[in-house]
Amino acid sequence: MKARHRIAVEIQGIVSRIRDVSHGHQRLRQKLFTANSSDHTGDDALLVEKSDLVGIDEPKRTLVSWLTSGGSGREVISVTGMGGLGKTTLVKQVYDHGGVKKHFGVHAWIAISRSYKMEELLKDIVRQLLTSDRKSIPERVNTMHVNELKTMIKDILINKRYLIVLDDVWHTNEWDAVKYALPANDCGSRVMLTTRNADLAFALRIESEGKLYNLEPLPQEESWMLLCKKTFQGNPCPNYLEDICRSILRKCEGFPLAIVAVSGVIATKDKRRIDELEMVRRCLGAEIDGNNKLKNLKKVLSLSFNDLPYHLKSCFLYLSIFPEDYRIKRMRIIRLWVAEGFMEAKHGKELEDVAEDYLNELLSRSLLQVAEWRSDGRAKTYRIHDLVREIIISKSREQNFAVVAKDKNNIMLPDKIRRLSVHNTLQNVHGFMLLNVLDLQGTSLKNFPVQVMNLYYLKYLSLKNTRASSGSDGLMTELGKLAQLRRLGVLKLRKKDGRLEMLPHWIPNLHSLVRLHLKWNRLNEDPLESLQVLPNLVHLELLQVYEGETLHFRAGGFKKLKLLGIDKFDGLRRILIDVGAMPCVEKLWIQRCKLLEEVPLGIEHLTRLKVLEFFDMPQDLIKTLSLNEPEGVYSRVAHIPEVYATYWREAGWEVHSLDSCNCSPRPNHVIRNEELHPRWK
């Protein structure tokens, strides 16, 4: 069954790529996008009636001001935000504003269908421009081709102050196809577009020196006002219904389209029966699938999923396994995606870096939100909008991508399961013999499930933030059975758990291991002897692992290693690197080794090394890197493009960049950081 599924996935990928190539040929040959008229979604976005609008006054004033003031050059104004926030509704109000219509000589509103014929789109622009200029539309417009239409549009606009609105732009090529027909005259012309793609909006702001307005969800009270307007015809919500209605409202998270749609469902229920509204709250996902009043909401939110490229769809569907309101850690989801095989290898990039690119793309498409930020400006955790989560659960169910079991006492499982997410307790795992990924992180697990050791195909196992080691004597001796593991972290084991004094004999047999973290184990023997033979190891971090004085990297060892970290080896005095050791290593950091007073001997053999970092190391070691030192060793590191030293000063930690030419500290390159990289904490 596993082989069949793998073949099916490969076929699906091939079909998707063939479809992409076919579409590409069509675009090159015809310069158009083919579509059914039913793909047009502009009208679907205008579901909020004018009388029901709330929270729109301030953004409307801002956008009207941007359109009617400013410089004489053509500006592009982008309004961005997730589907359902009301971008189209807001911009339509601005477009219809009397002051805006009076300010511009000609104007046109163009709704971009998900797929479209370029000729028809340009013809629509011509017709609207001529109509707004009170001119007749020539018959020949109906038979004109793309280039002729672009020339005609440019001729109409060349000496006019114009306003063009492009609603629901998804990709750069949609803008590129139109922009050359819109002259950059000095008449104060404006182009306004709405998009869910934050990267596109940012790029247009830079390209055109324009403006970007990020539409935010409605505040709580304005959301409540809208719900009451739609549910109770403007009357106050009855006191006995307020708690349940506010609970339902929280799931909408300030999205006007969601509030309007959900209000329509509540309005159909018997208000005297709280249990009916409670059912709506608990089963909102099923309501989205089965209720006609929510079909437009599902359609709008599904558009974002349908537009995803093939490689992102599996990553996005995978988010359905997490519980509601769960904060998804960045590195956790990256590791899970990699373990599932969702990443496509790219030249010069680790799979984890590719996964981070995928995360950023989901963010730019407004399908994912950052819940917490790290001190270095990177995302720490993510969250999914509740209604988006319901959509991907629905899609996941349709495609049998994953099964979510919430009730441990009533788990009805289909015959064939590809992924199972249990939000309470899983009694045993011995029935899942082909399991690749087992993530028990953060669960209430108290005893290590010994059945796990029979899951020979397991590539990913996480017991982080559990008490699974309690009473599990010899845990380390059992892990060797999991020969397919790609990533292993052994942190702070106690003696009762098999605390390491020497590395287990089975470590060299983990041929699939890509990343290895060993921390706080204080080995008596040099761990490199066992680790250097791992054929696929790319990332190795060692923290307070070894109590000896010498680390020796031998010739032929660590053939694929790219990143190496050595931290807090309290007895370490020297590091030896033979010719032919670590031939692919690109980044090396050494930190808090207080007795290490010289640069690793043989570091000059690491010809691919790009970054060398020293953190909180003895000053004697840093001084040896100076060209002015009589016994300086700058020649050993002269080939490394980036060399950094971080040490404490009165004002805090200072990060110094060392000039690769003379390896002396450059004061003008000092970066003062109160906040440290998480690795250094």
N, C-alpha and C positions, 0 to 999 in steps of 0.2 A: 504493500500500500504506500509505503514511503517513497519507493521508486516511482510509482505512478504519479504521486503528487508532484515530485520533483520534475518529472517529464511534463506534466500539465502546466506547471509554472513556467518552464522553459518555453513551451509552445506559446503560452500567453504572451511572454515577453517578445518572442519572435514576431507574432502577429501584430503586437503593438508597434514594434519597430518598423515592420513592413508598412503598417498604416501611416506611421509618421513620414516614411520615405515617400509613400504615394501622395500624401497631402503636400509634401514639399515640392514634388514635381508639378502638382497642379498649380501651386502658387507661382512657381517660376514660369510655367507655360502660359497661364491665363491671368496671373496677377489678380486672382479673386479667391474668395472663400465660398464654398458652396454650402447651402443650408436650407432647412425647411423654415417656412415662415413662422412655425410654432416655436422656434428657438428665440424669438424676439421677446425680451423680458422687460423692456422699458416700462410698459403699462403696469406690469405686475409690481413694480417697485413703488407705484403711487397709490398704495392701499390706504393711506391715512388721509381722511378727508380734511379739507382746509379748516373746517370748524373744530376739528379734533386736535389740531397741532398744539403742542406744548413744548416749552424749552427751546423754541426756534428763534426767538427775537434777537438774542445776542449774536449767534453765528450769522444770522441773516444780515444784521447791521454791518458786521465785519466784512462780509463778502461783497455787499453793495458798495461799501467804501473802497475796497480793493479794485472793483471794476470801474468806478467812476472817478477815481483820483489816481495820482501817481504820474509816472513819466509818459512821454509820447511814444515810446517804442512799444512793439507788440510784446505782451506779457502772457505767460501761461500760468493759470491758477489751478492747482490740483486740490480736490477735496477727496480725502482718503479715509478709509475706515472699513470695518467688517460689514459683510452683507447683512441687511436688516437694521442698520443704524439710522437710516433715513437720509442718506446722501442725495438720492434723486429727488426726494420730496423737498429737501432744503434748497437745492440748486434750482428746482423748478419755481419755487417761491421767489428766489432772487431774480431769475430770468424774467418772470412776469411782473416784477416790480416796475411801477410807472416811471420812476426816475431812471431806471436802467434802460428801459425801452426808448425813452426820450434822449438819453445820452448817446446811443449808438444809431448810426444811420441805417444799417442793415444787420440782420441777425438770423441765426438758424439754430435749431435744437435737433441734434442727431443722436438717436439711441442706437448704440452698437449692439447688434444681435450677436449671440455667441459665435455664430459663423455668418458670414455675409458676403454678398457679391460687391466687389469694389465699385463696379460701374453703377449699381443701384444706389449705393451710398452717396457717390458723387452727384448723381442726378438729383437725389433728395436735397443735397446742399444747394445746388443750382436753383431748384424750384423754390425753396424757402427764401433764399436771398433775393431772388427777383420779386417774389410776392411781397416781402417786407419792404422792398423799394418801390412797390406799386407799379411794377412793370410786367408785361405779358411774358409768358413762357413760350419760346419758339418751339415749333414742332420738331425741329432737327435734334433737340436735346434727347429725344427718345432713341435716336440711332447713333449717338456719339459714343466714342470709345474713351478709355480711361485718360489717355494723355490729352485728348481734346477737351474733356470735361475739366481736367485740372487747369488747363490754359484758360478756359472760360471763367472758372471760379476766380483765378488770379486777376483776370481783366475786370471782373465785377468789383473786386475788393481793393484794387491797387491804390485808389485815391479816397477810400472811404474808411471811416471809423466803424469797425465791425465787431460783433460778438458772436463767437461760435461756441456752442456747448456740445461736448462729446460725452455722452452719458454711458457709464459702464464700460470703460476701457480696461482691458485685461492685460494686454501685452504691448511691448514697445513697438512691434511691427505695425500694430493698428494705428498708432500715432504717426509712425514714419510714413505710412501710406498716404496720409492726409496733409501733413505739415507743409510739404513743398507747394501745395496749392494755396496756402494761406500766407500772403505776402507780409514780410516784416516791415510794414510801412511806418511812418512817423506820425500816425494819426491818432495814437492812443488806443489802438485795437487790443482786444483781449480774447484769449481762448480759455475756456473753463472746462475742466473734465472731472468726472468722478471715477474712482477706481478703488478696488480692494487691494491693489498691489502697491504696498508702501515703497518698495524699491523703485518702481516706475515713477511714482510721484516725486520721490527725492531726486531721481535722475533728471526729470523735467525741470525741477526747480533750479538745478545747477545749469543745465543746458540753456535755458531761456532767461536765467536770472529772474525767475518768476517767484511765485509764492505757493505755500503749501498750507492747507488747513486740515488738521487731523480732527475729525468729528468724534466726539466722546459720547458714551452712553448717557442717557438721561439721569439726573440725580434722583434720589429715592422719592422725594415728595412730588416731583414732576411726573415720575413714573406712576405714582399712586393716583395723581390727578387724571392722567390719561386712562388708566384702567377703570376708574369710577365713571368717567365720561362714556366709555364704550360699554361698560357692563350695566351700569345703573342709570343710563341716560342723563348723566350729569347730576343725579341725586347722590347724597352721601351714602356710603356703604353702611348697611345695618351693623350695629355693634357686634352682634353675635356671629357675623361673618368676617369681621375684620382680620382676625388672626389667620384664618385659613386663606383668605384672599391675599394677604401680605406674604404668606408663605409661598403661594403660587407665584406671586409677583417677583419674589427673589430669584426664581429660576429664570426669569426673563432678563435679569441683570441690566436693565435700562435700555433694552433694544426696542424701539418703538414698534417695529414690525411684529416682534414676538408678543409685545403687550397687546396690540390690536388683535392679533390672531387668537391668543389665549383668552382675551376678554370675550371674543365671539363664542368660544366654547363655554365659558362660565355662564354667559347670558342664556344658553339653551338649557341649563340645568335647573332643577327645582330648588329655588333658594331656601325653601323651608327644610331641606334635607342636607345637613352638613356632610353626611357620609358621601353624597354624590360629589361634592367639591373635594373631599378628602381623596376620593378615588382619582379625580383629575390630577391632584398633586402627586400622588404616588405613582400613577401610571401615565405620566405625561408623554413618555416615549411611545407607548402604544397608541395614545391619542393622536400623536403626530402622524403615525402610520395610517390610522383608520378614520380620522375625522375630516370631513370635507372642508370645514372651516379653517383647518390648519394646513391644507394642501399647498397653498401659496407660500406659507412659511417654509415648508419642507422643500418646495421647488427652489426658492431663493437660496437657502442654505446648501442645498445639494449642488447648486451650480459651482460653488467653490471646490467641492470634491471632484466633480466631473471634469473640471479644468486641470486638475493635477496631472503632471506627467506620470507615466507608468511607475517609475522608480520611487515616486513619493507616495503613491496610493497605499502601498503596503505599510509604509512607515506611519502614515496618518491613521489607518485602520487599527494599527497596533495600540494606539492610545486608548482604544475602547476598553482595554483590560483593566484600566485603573478606576478605582471607585470615584463616585461623585465628589467634587470639591477637593480631590487629592492633589497635593503638590508634587509634581514629578521632577525628581532631581536630574539635572542636566547629564551628568556622567552616567547615571543609572540607565536612562533611556538610550544613550549612545551605546553603552555596552550591550544592552539587550538587542538593539537593532543589528549590531555587528554579529552577535551570536546567532541571530536568526538568518543571517546571510542576505540582508536587504541591501547592503552596500555594494556598489559596483566599483571595482578597483580603478583608481586614476593614477596616471604616471606621476611619481614623486610625492604621492600623498598616502598617509596611513589611512586605514579604514575609519578610524575614529575621527580623523579630520574631515573625511567625506561626510560622515554622519553629522558633524557639526554644521557643515554647509547645508545639509538637508533641513536641520532644525531652523537655521536662519531663513531658509526659503519658506518654510511653513509660517514663521513669524511675519515675514514680509507680505505674505498672502492673507494675513489677519486670521489665520486658522488656529493660532496658538498665542497665548499671552504669557508674558513674563510675570511670575508671581513674586520672586525675590531676586535682588541683584547682589552680586559679590562686590567687595570693596574695589576690585580692579576694573569694574565696569562691565563685566561679563555676567550673563544670566546664571543664576544659581538654581532656581526652580521655575517650572512652568505650570500653567493650568489651562483647562479647556472650558470654554463657555458651556454651561449646562445643556443648552439646546443643541449646540454643535455636537456635544458628546452623544446626545440621543440620536442624532442623525448618523454618526459613524457607528453607533451600536446597531442601528437598523441596517446600515450597509454591510456591516460585519456579519450580521445574522444572515442576510440575503446571500452572501458569498461563502458562508460557512468558514469565515476567516478565523473567528474566535467565539468561544462560548463563555458567557459570564454567568456564574452561579452565585447568587447572593444569599440564599437560604440554605444553610447546611443540612437542615432536616428535610428539605424537599428539592433535591437536585435531580431534575429530569434531564439526562444527558442524551444527545443524539448518538446514533450508532458509530458515526465517524467524527472524530474530533481532531482538529488541527492544533488548536490552542485552547486551553482551559484556564480561566481566571476565577478563583474562588475567593470571595471577599470575607469569608468567615473561617471555617475550619475544614481542612482536607484530612479525612481520617487516615488514608494511606495512599501511597504512590506506587505500590508494587504492580498495579495493573497497567502502568504506562511504560512499558519496557522500551519503547522507541523514543522516549522523551529526550529532546535536545536541550531545553532550557527549563530550569527550575529556580524560580526566584521567590524565596521565602523572606525577603528583607522586611523588617519591621513587624513581623507577625508575632503572635504570642507563643510561639513554639518554645517549649521548655526542654525537651529531650531531642537529641539528634535522631532523625528517622533513619534507622539502619538500612531500611529498604532502598535508600538512595544509592547505596554502594552497588546495587545490582543494575543500575541504569547505565549500561556501558556506553550508550551513545550520547551521554550528557556532555554538552560543550560549555554550559554556563550554570553555575550553582552559586547562589548568594544566601548566606546565613547572617548577613549584616544586621545589627541591631536586634538580634534575637538572643535567647538564653539557651540556644540549642546545644551548647557544649557541656552543659551541666550533666554530670553523671555519665559522660561519654568517654570512658577511658579508651586510650588508643585510637582516638579520632584520626590522628595523622597517619597511622599505619594503614587505615582503611582508604584514605583518599587516593592512594595509588591505583585503585581499581578503575578510576574514572579517566581512562587513557585518552579520551577525546577532548578533555578540558582545554580551552583556549586561553583562559585567564585564571590566575590563582593568586589569592592574597592570604598570607598567614600572618596574623597580627596578635602579638601579646598573648601567646598561649601560656596557660599555667601548667604546672607539672602533671596535675590530674588529667589534663587533656592531651598529654603526650608532648609537653614542652620540648622544643628541639635543643639538643646539645650538638648534634651533627645532622646534616641533611639526610632525609630518608633515602634508602637505596633506590626507590622507585622513581625519584625525580627525573633522572635521565630518560626514562621511558615515556614521559609526557611529550611526545613528538609534536602534538598539535598546539602546545603552549606558545602563546604570542606575547602575553604580558605576565610578569611575575612581580609581586610585591612581598618582600619579607621584612617584618618590622618587629623590633623588641624581642629578639630570640636569643642573642648572645651565644653564638656558636663558638665552640672551641677549635674547630677545624675550618680552614679556608673554604668558603662555600663555592668558590669559583671552579674548583675541580669538578664538581658535579654539574654545575649550571652551564659551563661553557660548551657542552656537547649538545644542548637543546637546539635542534636544527631550525626551528621557526621563531625563536625568541627575538622579539623586536624591541621590547620595552622592559627594563629591569630597574627596580628601585629597592635599595637596601638601606634600612634604617636601624642603627644599633643592633646589627646582626652578628658582628664578628668581634672577638676580643683579642685577636692576634695583632702582631706588629706589621705584617707585610701582606699586601694583596698582590697576587701575581696573575696577570692576564697572559696566557700562553699562546704561542703561535698556532693558528688554525682554529682558535676558540671563538665563540660568539659570532658566527659567520653572517648572521642577518641583523644583529643588534644595531638599533639606530639611536636609542635614548638610554642613558645610564645615569643613575643617581646614587651617590654614596653619602650617607648622612650619619653623623654622630657615632663614628667608630672610635671609641675613647682611647684605645691602645694603638691605633694605627700610626706608624711612623714613615712608611714608604709604600709607594705604588709602582709596580714594575709592569711595563707593557712591551711585549716582544713584537718583533717585526712579524706581520701577518695576523696579529690578534685584532679583533673587532674591525674588520676592513670597511664596514658600512656605517660605523657610528657617526652621527651628525651632531649630537648634543650631549654634553657631559657636565653635570653639576656636582660639586663637592662642597659639603657644608658641615660646620661644627665638628671638625676633626681636629681637636686642639693640639695634638702632638705632631701633626703632619706639617712640616716646615719647608717642604720643597715640592715643586711641580712634579707630577708623575714622570718617572724616567721612561723615555720611549714615547712620550706623547707626540713627538714629531712624526711618528710612524702613522698616526691617524690622519691620513691625507684628506679624508672627507669631512673631518670635523668642522662644523660651521659655528657652533656656539660653545664657549667654555665659561662656566659661572663658578665663582667662589663666594660663599656666603659665611660670614662670621668665622673667618679663618684667621690663624695667627698672622700678625703683621710681618713677621720675618718671611713668611711665604710670599706675601704681596710685594715686599721689597725686592725679592729676587727677580721680579719681573721688570724692574727698572733698568733702562739702558745705562744708567749712571752707576749702578752697583758693580764693583770690581769682579764679582763672581756671578753676575747676572745671567739668567737663563732665558732671556727674551727670545733667543733664536729658536727655542723649542716650540714656542707658541706663535711665532711670527706669521705662520701660514694660516692661522685661524681668523676668519673675518670679524668675529665678535667675541671679545673677552671682557667679562665684567667681574668686579669685586664689590661686595656689599659689606659694610662694617658700620659699627655704632659710633656716632658722634653726639655731642651735647644736644643738638637739635633733633636727634632721632637717627634712623637708619639712612645711610647715604649709599646710593648705587653709583659707582664710578665705571665709566667705559674706558678701557685701556686701548690706546692707539695701537693698531696692529702693526704699525711701522716701527715704533720704538718701544712699545709696551710700557709706557709710563702713564700714570694717571693723568687724565686731562680734566683740570678743574672746571672748564667750561662745559663739560659733559656731565656734571654732577646732577643727579635727580634726587631730590629729597622726598622720601616716602615714609609717612607715618604708618601707612597701611602696608603690610607685607603680602607678598604672594602667598596663597594658602599653603603651598608646599613648605614654606619657611616657618610656619607657625608651630 
